[in-house]
């Protein structure tokens, strides 16, 4: 996806905020570039963005096994 779409998907106000977040390591870098020369634009893969924002360590599926769901109600 283009930079404007990636910024919106990650809830940044504009592509400048996205660029600063990439430099700080808070957003994934572009996965490639589209075009040549001055028309070259960065592009992001949705799968890479999703993987970056939901790392495996946040998804602890083993802990949810065997829980009594009635305690959640």
C-alpha positions as CSV (number, residue, x, y, z in Angstrom):
1,X,0.0,0.0,0.0
2,X,1.1,3.6,-0.6
3,X,2.4,5.8,2.1
4,X,-0.8,7.7,2.6
5,X,-2.7,4.4,2.9
6,X,-0.2,3.0,5.4
7,X,-0.3,6.1,7.4
8,X,-4.1,6.0,7.6
9,X,-4.0,2.2,8.4
10,X,-1.6,2.8,11.3
11,X,-3.7,5.8,12.4
12,X,-1.1,8.6,11.7
13,X,-2.4,12.0,10.6
14,X,-0.1,12.1,7.5
15,X,2.8,10.6,5.8
16,X,5.2,12.9,7.7
17,X,4.1,11.3,11.0
18,X,4.6,7.9,9.4
19,X,8.1,8.7,8.3
20,X,9.1,10.0,11.7
21,X,7.6,6.8,13.3
22,X,9.6,4.6,10.9
23,X,12.8,6.5,11.9
24,X,12.0,6.0,15.6
25,X,11.2,2.3,15.0
26,X,7.5,2.7,15.9
27,X,6.3,1.7,12.5
28,X,7.7,-0.8,10.0
29,X,9.9,0.5,7.1
30,X,8.7,0.2,3.6
31,X,8.8,-3.2,2.1
32,X,9.6,-2.0,-1.4
33,X,9.4,0.9,-3.8
34,X,7.1,1.5,-6.8
35,X,8.3,3.5,-9.9
36,X,11.7,4.7,-11.0
37,X,13.7,7.9,-10.6
38,X,11.9,10.8,-9.1
39,X,8.6,9.0,-9.3
40,X,9.8,6.3,-7.0
41,X,7.5,5.9,-3.9
42,X,7.7,3.6,-0.9
43,X,5.1,0.9,-0.5
44,X,4.2,-1.2,2.5
45,X,2.9,-4.8,2.7
46,X,-0.3,-5.1,4.8
47,X,0.9,-8.4,6.1
48,X,4.2,-6.8,7.3
49,X,2.3,-4.0,9.0
50,X,-0.1,-6.5,10.7
51,X,2.9,-8.6,11.8
52,X,4.7,-5.5,13.2
53,X,1.7,-4.2,15.1
54,X,0.6,-7.6,16.5
55,X,3.9,-9.4,17.4
56,X,3.7,-13.1,18.4
57,X,4.6,-12.3,22.0
58,X,1.3,-10.4,22.4
59,X,-0.6,-13.4,21.2
60,X,-0.3,-15.9,24.0
61,X,-2.7,-18.5,22.8
62,X,-1.6,-21.2,25.2
63,X,-2.8,-19.1,28.2
64,X,-6.3,-19.0,26.9
65,X,-6.6,-22.8,26.7
66,X,-8.4,-24.5,29.5
67,X,-9.8,-21.2,31.0
68,X,-13.3,-21.3,32.3
69,X,-15.2,-18.9,30.1
70,X,-18.0,-18.4,32.7
71,X,-15.6,-16.3,34.8
72,X,-15.5,-13.8,32.0
73,X,-19.3,-13.1,32.1
